C-alpha cells in the first residue's frame, strides 16, 4: 500500500499472460482502475469488475456474520437461552472460521482460487438457508449450522485479499483494499438491519436467514462469469522479469508444486520470525476481541440500558423491540465507511513523512477507541443519547484500522506467503479475539447475575461490568501496534529482498 514514489522499487505494470482467461495487474498511475492503463490482452476495467464481484461477496459474507446479533433477543427467547449459551452461537461460528482459515490459506497458495471461492460461497449459502427451517427443539443443530457457515466464510476472507494484491500494484492497493474492507462494516450493519427488519415485517425471525442465500446465488453466478479462471500470481522474480517484458511460463500457472521447495512449515516458521507480522497480528487480535464482543452484545446491552431507564418495557413476547439493532446497524455502516476512508487517506498522506505511519495510525486509533467505549459504558445508565454517540466514536476509530493493518501484512510478507500469512493472522486474531469474547462476556454476565438478586437492574449491570474488559483489551492492542512500528522498516526491506 506504499505510495509509488516513496520506495526503492517503483510500481510496475504486470503484463497479461492468458489466452482468454489469465491476466495481470493494472498499472500504478495513482487510481485503482485507470481507463488508460491496460494489460496486454485484458483492459483494466476487467480488474475493476473482479474487485466489484469480490466486494459483493464480502458484503454477503458479513451480512451472514451479523444476522444472529441482529435478532439476538428473539433467538434467546425462542430457545430459552442464558447469556452464556447465547454467546456460544458466535463463538462456535468464529472457532470454525479460524480453524478452517489455515487450510484455505494452504490451498489458496497452491491451487485455483476461483474454485475455492465458489465452493465456499455455495456451501455457506446453502447451510444458512437450511438453518432457517430449524425449530426450538434443534438448538444444537442450529449451533452446528453456524459453525458450518463459519467454515464457508473462511474460504472467502482468506483468499479474496490475495487476489486483490495480485491485481494491483503497491501504490493502488490502499484504495482498492479500502473499498473491499468498507464492505465489512457495511455488510455488518446491513446484517443487523436485515435481521431486525425481516423479523419485524414477518413476525418470524427465521426469515432473516432466507435472504442472503439468494444473494449468494447471484454472487456465485457473477464469480463464474466475471472472474478469470486463473489469476497470475505476483512474485519478486515476476516483478524483475516484467521490467524487461519477459515473464517465465511457470509464473502463468498456479504454484501447485511449491511445497517441494518450500514447505508449509517453513512458511509458518518464517512468518513467526517476522516481528512486524507478529505484533500487528496481536494488535488485530485485540481489534477482533473488541469488535466481536460489541457486535454480539451491544444491541442487547442498549436494550437493557433503556429498560433500566424506563424508555422501553421489558420484552415479554417472542417478537421483541428491534430498534436498537436497526440503530446500531446504521451506526456500524456510517462509522465503518468513514473510518476506513479516513484511515486509508491518513495512511496515504502520513507515509510521505514517516515510514512508520501505518502502525502509529493503528495504535492511536485503538487508544482513542478504548477511551470512547469506556465512557459509553459509564454513561449508559443515565444518558442513552450520549451512549450512542460515544459508541459511534468508538466504532469509528476501530474502523480506521481495517484496511491499514491488512496492508501492513501485504508489504512485510513476501508475496508467495501472503495467503498463508493471512490465514495465520485470521487463526490467531480469532482464536485469541472474537472466538472467545462473545462467550466470555456472556459467561461473566451470568456469573455476576448469579451472585445477586435477579432484577432488571442487575441484568443491565452484569453486562455493563462485563463490557469493561473490552476497553482494557483495546489499550493492549494499541501497545502491540506501537511495537510494530519498531520493526516495520526492517521487515519491509526484507520482504522486498525475497
C-alpha positions as CSV (number, residue, x, y, z in Angstrom):
1,X,0.0,0.0,0.0
2,X,3.0,2.3,-0.2
3,X,2.9,5.4,-2.5
4,X,4.6,4.7,-5.8
5,X,7.4,7.3,-5.4
6,X,8.3,6.5,-1.8
7,X,10.3,3.3,-2.2
8,X,13.3,1.9,-4.0
9,X,11.2,-0.1,-6.5
10,X,8.6,1.8,-8.5
11,X,5.2,0.4,-9.3
12,X,5.4,-1.9,-12.3
13,X,2.9,-2.9,-14.9
14,X,2.3,-6.7,-14.8
15,X,1.6,-7.9,-18.3
16,X,-1.3,-10.3,-19.1
17,X,-0.3,-13.9,-20.0
18,X,-3.5,-15.6,-20.8
19,X,-5.5,-16.9,-23.6
20,X,-8.9,-15.8,-22.8
21,X,-8.7,-16.0,-19.0
22,X,-5.4,-15.1,-17.4
23,X,-4.3,-11.5,-16.8
24,X,-2.0,-9.5,-14.7
25,X,-2.3,-6.3,-12.6
26,X,-3.2,-2.8,-13.8
27,X,-0.5,-0.1,-14.0
28,X,0.2,2.0,-11.0
29,X,-0.8,5.5,-12.0
30,X,-2.5,6.6,-8.8
31,X,-6.0,5.4,-9.5
32,X,-7.4,2.0,-8.7
33,X,-8.9,1.4,-12.1
34,X,-7.4,3.7,-14.7
35,X,-9.1,3.7,-18.1
36,X,-5.8,4.3,-20.0
37,X,-3.6,1.6,-18.4
38,X,-4.5,-1.8,-19.6
39,X,-2.7,-5.1,-19.6
40,X,-1.8,-6.7,-22.9
41,X,-5.0,-8.8,-23.6
42,X,-7.3,-7.5,-20.8
43,X,-8.4,-4.0,-20.0
44,X,-8.2,-2.6,-16.5
45,X,-12.0,-2.5,-16.5
46,X,-11.9,-6.2,-16.0
47,X,-9.8,-5.8,-12.9
48,X,-12.5,-3.4,-11.6
49,X,-15.2,-6.0,-12.3
50,X,-13.3,-8.6,-10.4
51,X,-13.0,-6.3,-7.4
52,X,-16.7,-5.5,-7.6
53,X,-17.6,-9.2,-7.5
54,X,-15.2,-9.7,-4.6
55,X,-16.7,-6.8,-2.7
56,X,-20.2,-8.1,-3.3
57,X,-19.2,-11.5,-1.9
58,X,-17.6,-9.7,1.1
59,X,-20.8,-7.8,1.6
60,X,-22.8,-11.0,1.8
61,X,-20.2,-12.7,4.0
62,X,-20.5,-10.1,6.7
63,X,-24.3,-9.9,6.5
64,X,-24.3,-13.6,7.4
65,X,-21.9,-12.9,10.3
66,X,-24.3,-10.4,12.0
67,X,-27.7,-11.8,11.3
68,X,-27.7,-13.6,14.7
69,X,-26.8,-10.5,16.8
70,X,-29.5,-8.5,14.9
71,X,-32.2,-10.8,16.3
72,X,-30.5,-11.9,19.5
73,X,-33.4,-11.2,21.8
74,X,-35.7,-13.3,19.6
75,X,-33.3,-16.2,19.4
76,X,-32.6,-16.0,23.1
77,X,-36.4,-16.2,23.9
78,X,-37.1,-18.8,21.2
79,X,-34.5,-21.3,22.5
80,X,-34.7,-20.2,26.2
81,X,-31.0,-19.4,26.4
82,X,-28.9,-17.8,29.1
83,X,-26.3,-15.1,28.2
84,X,-23.5,-17.7,28.2
85,X,-25.3,-20.1,25.8
86,X,-26.3,-17.2,23.6
87,X,-22.7,-16.1,23.3
88,X,-21.8,-19.6,22.3
89,X,-23.5,-19.1,18.9
90,X,-21.0,-16.6,17.8
91,X,-18.1,-18.4,19.5
92,X,-18.8,-21.6,17.6
93,X,-19.1,-19.7,14.3
94,X,-15.7,-18.0,14.9
95,X,-13.9,-21.1,16.1
96,X,-14.9,-23.0,12.9
97,X,-14.0,-20.0,10.9
98,X,-10.5,-19.6,12.3
99,X,-9.7,-23.4,12.2
100,X,-10.7,-23.5,8.6
101,X,-8.7,-20.4,7.6
102,X,-5.2,-22.1,7.6
103,X,-6.5,-24.9,5.5
104,X,-7.9,-22.5,2.9
105,X,-4.7,-20.4,3.1
106,X,-2.6,-23.5,2.3
107,X,-5.0,-24.4,-0.6
108,X,-5.0,-20.8,-1.8
109,X,-1.3,-20.6,-2.1
110,X,-1.2,-23.8,-4.3
111,X,-4.5,-24.3,-6.1
112,X,-7.1,-22.5,-8.1
113,X,-8.5,-19.7,-6.0
114,X,-11.7,-19.1,-8.1
115,X,-12.8,-22.7,-7.5
116,X,-12.2,-22.4,-3.7
117,X,-14.1,-19.1,-3.5
118,X,-17.0,-20.5,-5.4
119,X,-17.2,-23.7,-3.4
120,X,-17.1,-21.7,-0.1
121,X,-19.8,-19.3,-1.3
122,X,-22.1,-22.1,-2.3
123,X,-21.6,-24.0,0.9
124,X,-22.2,-21.2,3.4
125,X,-25.3,-20.0,1.4
126,X,-26.8,-23.5,1.4
127,X,-26.2,-24.0,5.2
128,X,-27.7,-20.6,6.0
129,X,-30.8,-21.4,4.1
130,X,-31.1,-24.8,5.8
131,X,-30.8,-23.3,9.3
132,X,-33.9,-21.1,8.7
133,X,-36.1,-24.2,9.0
134,X,-35.0,-25.4,12.4
135,X,-37.4,-25.5,15.4
136,X,-36.9,-24.8,19.1
137,X,-36.0,-28.4,19.7
138,X,-33.0,-28.3,17.4
139,X,-30.8,-25.8,19.2
140,X,-27.7,-28.0,18.9
141,X,-28.2,-28.3,15.1
142,X,-28.6,-24.5,14.9
143,X,-25.3,-24.1,16.7
144,X,-23.7,-26.6,14.3
145,X,-25.1,-24.7,11.3
146,X,-23.4,-21.5,12.5
147,X,-20.1,-23.4,12.7
148,X,-20.5,-24.7,9.1
149,X,-21.3,-21.2,7.9
150,X,-18.0,-20.1,9.5
151,X,-16.1,-22.7,7.5
152,X,-17.5,-21.4,4.2
153,X,-16.8,-17.8,5.2
154,X,-13.2,-18.6,6.0
155,X,-12.5,-19.5,2.3
156,X,-13.6,-16.1,1.2
157,X,-11.8,-13.9,3.8
158,X,-8.6,-15.8,3.4
159,X,-8.3,-15.8,-0.4
160,X,-10.1,-12.7,-1.7
161,X,-7.5,-10.2,-0.4
162,X,-4.7,-12.1,-2.1
163,X,-6.4,-11.8,-5.5
164,X,-6.6,-8.0,-5.0
165,X,-2.9,-8.0,-4.0
166,X,-2.1,-9.8,-7.3
167,X,-4.3,-7.4,-9.4
168,X,-3.0,-4.1,-8.2
169,X,0.4,-2.5,-7.7
170,X,1.5,-1.3,-4.3
171,X,0.6,2.3,-4.9
172,X,-3.0,1.4,-5.6
173,X,-3.6,-1.3,-3.1
174,X,-4.5,1.2,-0.4
175,X,-7.5,2.4,-2.4
176,X,-8.7,-1.0,-3.6
177,X,-8.3,-2.7,-0.2
178,X,-10.2,0.3,1.4
179,X,-13.1,-0.3,-1.0
180,X,-13.0,-4.0,-0.2
181,X,-12.9,-3.5,3.5
182,X,-15.6,-0.9,3.5
183,X,-18.0,-3.8,3.0
184,X,-17.1,-5.2,6.4
185,X,-18.9,-2.5,8.3
186,X,-21.5,-2.1,5.5
187,X,-22.3,-5.8,5.5
188,X,-22.2,-6.0,9.3
189,X,-24.6,-3.1,9.6
190,X,-26.9,-4.4,6.9
191,X,-26.9,-7.8,8.8
192,X,-28.3,-6.1,11.9
193,X,-30.8,-4.1,9.8
194,X,-31.9,-7.0,7.6
195,X,-32.4,-9.4,10.5
196,X,-34.4,-6.9,12.5
197,X,-36.4,-5.7,9.5
198,X,-37.3,-9.2,8.4
199,X,-38.2,-10.3,12.0
200,X,-40.4,-7.2,12.4
201,X,-42.1,-7.4,9.0
202,X,-42.8,-11.2,9.0
203,X,-43.2,-11.7,12.8
204,X,-40.8,-14.7,12.5
205,X,-37.0,-14.3,12.9
206,X,-36.4,-17.4,10.7
207,X,-37.0,-15.3,7.6
208,X,-33.8,-13.4,8.3
209,X,-31.8,-16.4,7.2
210,X,-33.6,-16.8,3.8
211,X,-32.4,-13.6,2.1
212,X,-28.6,-14.0,1.9
213,X,-28.7,-17.4,0.2
214,X,-30.5,-15.7,-2.7
215,X,-27.8,-13.0,-2.8
216,X,-25.1,-15.7,-2.5
217,X,-26.5,-17.4,-5.6
218,X,-26.2,-14.2,-7.5
219,X,-22.6,-13.7,-6.3
220,X,-21.7,-17.2,-7.3
221,X,-23.1,-16.6,-10.8
222,X,-21.1,-13.3,-11.1
223,X,-18.0,-15.1,-9.8
224,X,-18.3,-17.8,-12.6
225,X,-19.0,-15.2,-15.3
226,X,-16.7,-12.4,-14.5
227,X,-13.7,-13.7,-12.6
228,X,-11.0,-15.3,-14.7
229,X,-10.3,-19.0,-14.0
230,X,-6.6,-18.4,-13.4
231,X,-5.1,-15.1,-12.0
232,X,-1.4,-14.5,-12.4
233,X,0.4,-14.5,-9.0
234,X,2.8,-11.7,-8.2
235,X,6.3,-12.7,-7.0
236,X,9.6,-10.8,-6.6
237,X,11.1,-12.6,-9.6
238,X,7.9,-11.8,-11.6
239,X,8.4,-8.1,-10.9
240,X,12.1,-8.2,-12.0
241,X,11.3,-10.1,-15.2
242,X,8.3,-7.9,-16.1
243,X,10.7,-4.9,-16.4
244,X,12.2,-6.3,-19.5
245,X,8.8,-7.6,-20.7
246,X,9.8,-11.3,-20.2
247,X,8.0,-13.5,-17.8
248,X,8.6,-17.2,-17.4
249,X,5.8,-19.5,-18.4
250,X,6.0,-21.1,-15.0
251,X,4.6,-17.9,-13.5
252,X,1.4,-18.3,-15.5
253,X,0.4,-21.5,-13.6
254,X,-0.7,-21.9,-10.0
255,X,2.2,-22.7,-7.7
256,X,1.0,-26.2,-7.1
257,X,4.4,-27.8,-6.6
258,X,6.0,-25.0,-4.4
259,X,5.8,-27.3,-1.4
260,X,8.6,-29.4,-2.9
261,X,11.0,-26.4,-2.4
262,X,9.3,-24.5,0.5
263,X,7.1,-26.5,2.8
264,X,4.2,-25.1,4.7
265,X,6.1,-25.5,7.9
266,X,8.9,-23.4,6.6
267,X,6.4,-20.7,5.6
268,X,5.0,-20.7,9.1
269,X,8.5,-20.5,10.7
270,X,9.4,-17.6,8.5
271,X,6.2,-15.7,9.5
272,X,6.7,-16.3,13.2
273,X,10.2,-14.7,12.9
274,X,8.7,-11.6,11.3
275,X,8.2,-9.2,14.2
276,X,6.0,-6.7,12.3
277,X,3.7,-9.5,11.3
278,X,3.5,-11.0,14.8
279,X,2.9,-7.7,16.6
280,X,0.4,-6.3,14.1
281,X,-1.4,-9.7,14.2
282,X,-1.7,-9.3,18.0
283,X,-2.9,-5.8,17.6
284,X,-5.6,-7.1,15.2
285,X,-6.4,-9.8,17.7
286,X,-7.3,-7.0,20.2
287,X,-9.4,-5.4,17.5
288,X,-11.2,-8.7,16.9
289,X,-11.8,-9.2,20.6
290,X,-13.5,-5.8,20.9
291,X,-15.5,-5.9,17.7
292,X,-16.6,-9.5,18.4
293,X,-18.0,-8.5,21.8
294,X,-19.6,-5.3,20.6
295,X,-21.1,-6.9,17.6
296,X,-22.7,-9.7,19.5
297,X,-23.9,-7.9,22.7
298,X,-24.2,-4.2,22.1
299,X,-27.8,-4.2,20.8
300,X,-28.8,-6.2,23.9
301,X,-26.8,-4.0,26.2
302,X,-28.5,-0.9,24.8
303,X,-31.9,-2.6,25.2
304,X,-31.2,-3.4,28.9
305,X,-30.0,0.2,29.5
306,X,-33.2,1.5,28.0
307,X,-35.3,-0.9,30.2
308,X,-33.5,0.4,33.3
309,X,-34.1,4.0,32.3
310,X,-37.8,3.2,31.6
311,X,-37.5,4.1,28.0
312,X,-38.8,0.8,26.7
313,X,-40.7,-2.0,28.5
314,X,-39.2,-5.5,29.1
315,X,-39.7,-7.9,26.3
316,X,-42.4,-10.4,27.3
317,X,-43.3,-11.7,23.8
318,X,-41.3,-13.5,21.1
319,X,-41.1,-10.6,18.6
320,X,-39.0,-8.2,20.7
321,X,-38.2,-4.5,20.0
322,X,-35.6,-4.4,17.3
323,X,-35.0,-0.6,17.1
324,X,-31.6,-0.9,18.8
325,X,-30.4,-3.4,16.1
326,X,-31.5,-1.0,13.4
327,X,-29.8,2.0,15.0
328,X,-26.6,0.1,15.8
329,X,-26.6,-1.3,12.3
330,X,-26.8,2.2,10.9
331,X,-24.0,3.4,13.2
332,X,-21.9,0.4,12.1
333,X,-22.3,1.3,8.4
334,X,-21.7,5.0,8.8
335,X,-18.7,4.8,11.1
336,X,-17.3,1.9,9.1
337,X,-17.3,3.8,5.8
338,X,-15.9,7.0,7.4
339,X,-13.3,5.2,9.4
340,X,-11.9,3.1,6.6
341,X,-11.8,6.0,4.2
342,X,-10.2,8.2,6.9
343,X,-7.7,5.5,7.8
344,X,-6.7,4.9,4.2
345,X,-6.3,8.6,3.5
346,X,-4.4,9.3,6.7
347,X,-2.0,6.4,5.8
348,X,-1.5,7.7,2.3
349,X,-0.7,11.2,3.4
350,X,1.4,10.4,6.5
351,X,3.6,7.8,4.8
352,X,5.1,10.6,2.8
353,X,6.5,12.0,6.1
354,X,7.0,8.9,8.2
355,X,7.7,5.3,7.1
356,X,6.2,4.1,10.4
357,X,2.9,5.9,9.8
358,X,0.7,2.8,9.4
359,X,1.3,1.2,12.8
360,X,1.3,4.6,14.5
361,X,-2.1,5.3,13.0
362,X,-3.4,1.9,14.2
363,X,-2.1,2.5,17.7
364,X,-3.6,6.0,18.1
365,X,-7.0,4.9,16.9
366,X,-7.0,1.9,19.3
367,X,-6.3,4.1,22.3
368,X,-9.0,6.6,21.3
369,X,-11.5,3.9,20.6
370,X,-10.9,2.3,24.0
371,X,-11.5,5.6,25.8
372,X,-14.7,6.2,23.9
373,X,-16.1,2.7,24.7
374,X,-15.3,3.1,28.3
375,X,-17.1,6.4,28.5
376,X,-20.1,4.9,26.7
377,X,-20.4,2.1,29.2
378,X,-20.2,4.5,32.2
379,X,-23.0,6.9,30.9
380,X,-25.3,4.1,29.7
381,X,-27.5,4.0,32.8
382,X,-28.2,7.8,32.8
383,X,-28.0,9.1,29.2
384,X,-28.7,6.8,26.3
385,X,-28.1,9.5,23.7
386,X,-24.5,10.0,25.0
387,X,-24.1,6.3,25.0
388,X,-24.9,6.1,21.3
389,X,-22.6,9.0,20.5
390,X,-19.6,7.5,22.3
391,X,-20.3,4.1,20.8
392,X,-20.3,5.7,17.4
393,X,-16.9,7.3,18.0
394,X,-15.5,4.0,19.4
395,X,-16.6,2.1,16.3
396,X,-15.3,4.9,14.0
397,X,-11.7,4.7,15.4
398,X,-11.8,0.9,15.3
399,X,-12.8,1.0,11.7
400,X,-9.8,3.2,10.8
401,X,-7.5,0.2,11.1
402,X,-9.1,-2.4,8.9
403,X,-7.5,-1.6,5.6
404,X,-4.3,-0.3,7.1
405,X,-3.5,-3.4,9.2
406,X,-4.1,-5.7,6.2
407,X,-1.8,-3.6,4.0
408,X,0.9,-3.9,6.7
409,X,0.8,-7.6,6.2
410,X,0.9,-7.3,2.4
411,X,4.1,-5.4,2.4
412,X,6.0,-7.0,5.3
413,X,5.3,-10.6,4.0
414,X,6.8,-11.9,0.7
415,X,4.0,-12.4,-1.9
416,X,4.4,-16.2,-2.1
417,X,3.5,-16.5,1.6
418,X,0.6,-14.0,1.7
419,X,-2.3,-16.4,1.7
420,X,-0.6,-18.4,4.5
421,X,0.1,-15.2,6.4
422,X,-3.5,-14.0,6.1
423,X,-4.7,-17.4,7.2
424,X,-2.4,-17.5,10.2
425,X,-3.4,-13.9,11.1
426,X,-7.1,-15.0,10.9
427,X,-6.3,-18.0,13.1
428,X,-4.5,-16.0,15.8
429,X,-6.8,-13.0,15.8
430,X,-10.0,-15.1,16.1
431,X,-8.5,-17.7,18.5
432,X,-7.5,-15.1,21.0
433,X,-10.0,-12.5,19.9
434,X,-13.6,-12.7,18.8
435,X,-13.8,-16.5,19.1
436,X,-13.9,-16.2,22.8
437,X,-15.1,-12.7,23.5
438,X,-18.8,-13.2,22.9
439,X,-18.9,-16.2,25.2
440,X,-16.6,-14.6,27.8
441,X,-18.8,-11.5,28.1
442,X,-21.9,-13.7,28.4
443,X,-20.3,-16.0,30.9
444,X,-19.1,-13.1,33.1
445,X,-22.6,-11.6,32.9
446,X,-24.1,-14.9,34.0
447,X,-21.6,-15.2,37.0
448,X,-22.4,-11.6,38.1
449,X,-26.2,-12.2,37.9
450,X,-25.8,-15.5,39.9
451,X,-24.2,-13.6,42.8
452,X,-27.0,-11.1,43.0
453,X,-30.8,-11.0,43.4
454,X,-32.4,-11.4,39.9
455,X,-33.6,-8.0,38.7
456,X,-33.6,-5.7,35.6
457,X,-31.0,-3.6,37.3
458,X,-28.5,-6.4,37.7
459,X,-29.3,-7.7,34.3
460,X,-28.0,-4.4,33.0
461,X,-25.1,-4.1,35.4
462,X,-23.8,-7.6,34.7
463,X,-23.5,-6.7,31.0
464,X,-22.0,-3.3,31.8
465,X,-19.3,-4.7,34.1
466,X,-18.5,-7.5,31.6
467,X,-18.0,-5.0,28.8
468,X,-15.3,-3.0,30.7
469,X,-12.8,-5.7,29.7
470,X,-13.1,-4.6,26.1
471,X,-11.7,-1.1,26.9
472,X,-8.6,-2.6,28.5
473,X,-8.1,-5.1,25.7
474,X,-8.2,-2.1,23.3
475,X,-5.4,-0.4,25.2
476,X,-3.3,-3.6,24.9
477,X,-4.0,-3.6,21.1
478,X,-2.6,-0.1,20.8
479,X,0.5,-1.2,22.6
480,X,1.1,-4.0,20.1
481,X,0.8,-1.6,17.2
482,X,3.4,0.6,18.8
483,X,5.7,-2.4,19.0
484,X,5.0,-3.0,15.3
485,X,6.4,0.5,14.5
486,X,9.8,-0.5,15.9
487,X,10.3,-3.3,13.3
488,X,8.3,-2.4,10.3
489,X,11.0,-0.7,8.2
490,X,13.4,-3.6,8.5
491,X,10.7,-6.2,7.8
492,X,9.5,-4.2,4.8
493,X,13.0,-4.2,3.3
494,X,13.4,-7.9,3.9
495,X,10.1,-8.7,2.2
496,X,11.2,-6.8,-0.9
497,X,14.5,-8.6,-1.0
498,X,13.0,-12.1,-1.1
